[in-house]
Amino acid sequence: MNQTLSDTLSLLTERRSVRHYDETFTLSHEDVQELIELTTAAPSAWNLQHWHFVAFHSEEAKQQLAPIAYNQPAISSSSVVIAVLGDLQANRNYNPVYGPAVEAGGMTEDLFDSIKGQVEGAYQSEAYARDAAMSNASLAAMQLMLVAEAKGLSTLAMGGFNHQLFTETFITDERYVPVMLIAVGKAVEDAKKRPALRLPVDQVTTIL
């Protein structure tokens, strides 16, 4: 096994959720930006990038978030809490994403129009729009956690928060819905020593 593969498999299998962080450890604004930039390399349907991020970086911002997230310890002790939002109107990203490719000659106008028709057809369904927002933003969330792990940081994905109050307090554009919160920081507990509590593969797999 080559070293790159070994390192990748270790990253995947040794990652653990961490609930308590070193409050003296800080991430810079640039560190947070880099985490999110690497996160946006995640895949998405039609490359529409169905996500938006709200970074609760300052102490004031985390204090405002804390009661909405039921005062979970990770909110106050982590270096940053990144809210991953799903985009209900990701079809609006089509022109900004693919327009430059047409202008550069990397995509024909016929292909541009054909794929855009598929996208707009799918987005006639509100159910599809919501499902796509949640599933594709979740891909970005997992990417964020793996990027953080690769940088020697720890994370905690949190679905336990008041989604309605979060929306009313922090989301100003109705196209976005909250998917999850992810705390990022330096762990004070040695989480990697905890066993991975996973069901056997044969219980979660059907091979046809």
FENVENCOR-V402629 format. One record per run of one state. SS is the DSSP state (H for helix, E for strand, L for the rest). FROM is the first residue (numbers start at 1). LEN is the number of residues. If there is no record, write none. Layout:
SS_FROM_LEN ; SS_FROM_LEN
//
This chain:
L_1_2 ; H_3_12 ; L_15_2 ; E_17_1 ; L_18_3 ; E_21_1 ; L_22_7 ; H_29_11 ; L_40_5 ; H_45_3 ; L_48_3 ; E_51_6 ; L_57_2 ; H_59_11 ; L_70_3 ; H_73_5 ; L_78_2 ; E_80_8 ; L_88_2 ; H_90_14 ; L_104_5 ; H_109_14 ; L_123_3 ; H_126_25 ; L_151_3 ; E_154_5 ; L_159_4 ; H_163_8 ; L_171_5 ; E_176_10 ; L_186_1 ; E_187_1 ; L_188_3 ; H_191_3 ; L_194_7 ; H_201_3 ; L_204_5
//
